[in-house]
């Protein structure tokens, strides 16, 4: 045979042998239901709570069944002249129920199998969606696709029982009231499962859902944001608060609905989109904190109404209209800090799920302050996560807002002030702070917390931080000029003061050479409260022609000690004998200058009377104190107080009334002024940087009113021999008496001291009335004389003036009783 013929023979032999040794075809192995892996749920597992539009990854499988593995056969050659039909794969049909989230009002928008989008539309409660995509996983040659019907239940209460589940589970198949869920079937007629392809490794199912409730009742559809995908954050917060199942369950009556609605309007106008998926157990405070962090808001309980108020930190104020904490109401500042430029942040990364990129997790939005980076020579980054943000434009806004707040040095402090202004402030309130000691002038601050303090304290502590919205220009090194100065501040206006005609005693004690002319002239006493710790003294000027011309009262004299009343001190305290010997006394705070502290009179009342120590002017009342007790925190208790000294009488002193401690004659005018002098006074503060402008100083109207010249008033007035008797009988004639005082010779006379010998030429004028009737005046009236009461019953009032040279005492001696 030829070589070609031999090759043909061998080829036929090898081909035949090949058929003889070929592997015998075998059937594909059918998977059991147990071979499939599903994200099963356990009893007690949390159910998702959805606000807005989110993508639920791997929802919990509540039930699987109706399993069918349908064999796919193929004719396979088994020899030269033979073949066999074998099973090459299986199509798997499984009935499945997926739990999505709490209802109601849930809708399905998209259904994914792994990375593959299988269906998109809008599926509402009771609806169904047909899915037919045999090529989703590669078609028949690979892993197949999906075919079937998905039935949706939106979590309403009550909820319809699914007939497919009822067929396979029985009449007791759960309805899952309140939980949105999907049932995957071929259809509800065949009662066969959903076709999931050819692989036992089912692609994880993901569902995009949305849920929009309007628990708050936001009008005009603004509970859904303008993009139609996100919810109004105010609605989310309100729903979290009031929903009982799985949320906080707060009584709606405890929420200030108006504040939530106002915030909802603002957030809608700002396009502040928010969607949120709560999938794990969490503390209510943490959930609310995340939401408030994104919207830059606060939720606080108002102490006046007891309701919770939602506030947003925005530039929604006019700075000139803000309340101000300054020398008039400021008690102390602690924990005052200002960040350094090296503490600032110049790069912010906000991590979010980007809905536009198929919910890509940890998508970054980056903000940078290149000026800060260049000036400080270093990138200092902060990274934030906002789980409620799915929108890239909003993420950029959040990064920018955070960067603006962190890229400049800001102030913070704890501020103690009086109740007049402090009790009006709430968390998120905005105010201006002025403190010359720290070089601060009208700095706009925002309240973080308010501590109302103790009832008898009269003080409120406000924790606050500099408001970023008032800082319109971001300053990068070198910073623009500001009012912050580490050295001594400029002098400022004196706004708290007392200007009086000096009582005769103080002029005499000061050994003034003007004593000899005080029958026709008097001295002016200027008592300002120290403007700031840096203030070294003050000058004062007087004018009768609107300061076209002026005379200097005092020149660069030191500030005397001052303070404020901390608790109410009524006029009825010790008004029987003028001596408050109880343990309460008068509580004071806010002492200035910083080195001034009131001290106990070591020699007791005798030292007070002989040396004139421990005297003070509170309102218009001159008083003395014997004992001082520190209460801590800059407060002191003054006890063993003698009231209504010299030519003054009992007054009520409210909280924050200024107190001037008369420790020296500083502030007494260098020149004497006519007893009828009337004009304007101006006080100018002095620091090491100079003196406050006289033309800018406050005008203080002043009248001498012959104070130095007037006689001392009577003291310790009695009715029928008793000081302030409770009652006197009608139709009687009680004696009216008092203890005389002498302006010219008396030192410090206490109200209940024995009588002095009145100065020559003194007589008295008395008037009285009952039950608010007409006054009966007796002029002159001698101490010890009587008045005749008639049958009229009611309050008896008696008043007595002393008189010298035709001038009445400044105040009256007053006594009361009840005619019975």
Secondary structure, DSSP 8 states (H G I E B T S, - for coil): --HHHHHHHHHHHHHHHHHHHS----------GGGS---B--TT----EEEEEEEEES-EEEEEEEEEEEEEEEEEE-SSS-EEEEEEEEEEEEEEEEEEEE-SSEEEEEEEETTEEEEEEEE-TT-EEEEEETTTTSBTTTTB-EEEEEEEEE--SS----HHHHHHH-TT----TTEEEEEEES-TTT--BEE--S-SS---EEEEEEE---TT--GGGTTB-TTSSSEEHHHHHHHHHH--SSS----GGGB-HHHHHHHHHHHHHTT-EE-EEE-S---HHHHHHHHHHHHTEEEEE-TTT--EEEEE--S-S-GGGS-EESTTTEEEEEEEEE--GGG---EEEEEEEEGGGTTEEEEEEEEE-HHHHHHHTS--EEEEE-TT---HHHHHHHHHHHHHHHSS--EEEEEEEEHHHHTT--TT-EEEEEEGGGTEEEEEEEEEEEE---TTT-EEEEEEEE-GGG--S---SS----S--SS-----B--SEEEEE--HHHHHHTT-GGGGGTTTEE-EEEEE--S-TT--EEEEEEESSTTSS-EEEEEEE----EEEE-S-B-TTTTTTTSEE-SS--EEEEEEESTT------TTHHHHHHHH--SEEEETTEEEEEEEEEEEETTEEEEEEEE-S-TT-----B-TT-EEEE--SSTTB-SS-EETT-EEEEEEEEEETTEE--GGGS--EEEE-TTTTTS----EEEEETTBTT-SEE-TT---BEEEE---TTT--S--TTS------TTEEEEEEEEETT---EEEES--TT-B----S--EEEEEEEEEEETTEE-SS-EEEEEEE-
